[in-house]
Amino acid sequence: MEIEILEYSPDTKGARVGYVDFKITYTPEKHEIFRQVAFFEKEDRKWLSTSAVERNGQWLQRYERVPSMKNTFHEVIEALEAYIKQRTAF
């Protein structure tokens, strides 16, 4: 599996620090692209959130996957931090 950060847009509001587009390549023929995923940071916690939609009074993620993307999102955060560090290094 390979993770590529396609775009990062800083946008600070509360715990949100920006939005990220990224690509996860599983094989040369199979990949997923996620766009406008919110990146949050508060104290020692960092997390990503795909957008949600309200249906019948409940908020549901627009993207669901089994098994969960939680571990993969941790790897995306590591790749994003390296991307930001590389872009801001002088």
C-alpha positions as CSV (number, residue, x, y, z in Angstrom):
1,M,0.0,0.0,0.0
2,E,1.3,3.5,-0.9
3,I,-0.1,6.8,0.3
4,E,0.4,10.0,-1.7
5,I,-0.7,13.4,-0.5
6,L,-2.2,15.2,-3.6
7,E,-3.1,18.5,-2.0
8,Y,-3.1,20.2,1.4
9,S,-5.0,23.4,2.1
10,P,-4.4,25.0,5.6
11,D,-7.7,26.2,7.0
12,T,-7.8,26.7,10.8
13,K,-11.1,26.8,12.6
14,G,-11.3,25.3,16.0
15,A,-9.5,22.0,16.1
16,R,-9.5,21.8,12.2
17,V,-6.1,22.8,10.7
18,G,-6.8,22.1,7.1
19,Y,-8.1,19.9,4.3
20,V,-6.2,17.1,2.5
21,D,-6.6,15.2,-0.7
22,F,-4.8,11.9,-0.8
23,K,-4.5,8.7,-2.9
24,I,-4.1,5.2,-1.5
25,T,-2.6,2.8,-4.0
26,Y,-3.1,-0.9,-3.2
27,T,-1.9,-2.4,-6.5
28,P,-1.1,-0.8,-9.9
29,E,-4.7,-1.4,-10.9
30,K,-6.5,-0.5,-7.7
31,H,-6.5,2.8,-5.8
32,E,-8.8,5.2,-3.9
33,I,-8.7,9.0,-3.9
34,F,-10.1,10.9,-1.0
35,R,-10.8,14.7,-1.5
36,Q,-11.4,17.5,1.0
37,V,-10.8,15.3,4.1
38,A,-10.7,17.5,7.2
39,F,-7.5,17.3,9.3
40,F,-7.9,18.0,13.0
41,E,-5.4,18.5,15.8
42,K,-6.1,19.2,19.4
43,E,-3.5,18.8,22.1
44,D,-1.9,15.4,21.5
45,R,-4.8,14.1,19.3
46,K,-4.7,14.1,15.5
47,W,-7.4,12.8,13.2
48,L,-9.0,12.9,9.8
49,S,-12.7,13.1,9.1
50,T,-14.5,12.5,5.8
51,S,-17.6,14.7,5.5
52,A,-21.0,13.7,6.9
53,V,-24.6,14.0,5.8
54,E,-27.7,14.2,7.9
55,R,-30.3,11.5,7.3
56,N,-33.3,11.1,9.5
57,G,-31.8,13.1,12.3
58,Q,-28.5,11.1,12.3
59,W,-25.1,12.2,11.0
60,L,-23.6,9.6,8.7
61,Q,-20.2,9.5,7.1
62,R,-20.4,9.9,3.3
63,Y,-17.7,7.2,3.0
64,E,-17.8,3.9,4.9
65,R,-15.5,1.0,4.6
66,V,-15.1,-2.3,6.3
67,P,-12.7,-2.9,7.7
68,S,-12.3,0.5,9.2
69,M,-9.9,3.1,7.7
70,K,-8.7,4.1,11.2
71,N,-5.2,2.5,10.9
72,T,-4.8,3.7,7.4
73,F,-5.8,7.2,8.4
74,H,-3.0,7.2,11.0
75,E,-0.6,6.4,8.2
76,V,-2.1,9.2,6.1
77,I,-1.5,11.6,9.0
78,E,2.1,10.6,9.1
79,A,2.5,11.2,5.3
80,L,0.7,14.5,5.6
81,E,3.0,15.7,8.4
82,A,6.0,14.8,6.3
83,Y,4.4,16.6,3.3
84,I,3.8,19.8,5.4
85,K,7.3,19.7,6.9
86,Q,8.9,19.3,3.4
87,R,6.9,22.2,2.1
88,T,7.7,24.5,5.0
89,A,11.4,23.7,5.4
90,F,13.8,26.4,4.4
